[in-house]
């Protein structure tokens, strides 16, 4: 299971320009996620 995060989809945050990986909680709305955290969203 080592290195499994490399296979996950990722995006770049619109505010901080950092890459963030897909998370289970975003499974249903991954197409609409643009920020990496609540802090960046506010």
PyMOL commands that set and color helices and strands:
alter all, ss='L'
color gray80, all
select helices_A, chain A and resi 4-7+24-26+30-32+38-41
alter helices_A, ss='H'
color red, helices_A
select strands_A, chain A and resi 10-12+19-21
alter strands_A, ss='S'
color yellow, strands_A
deselect
rebuild
show_as cartoon
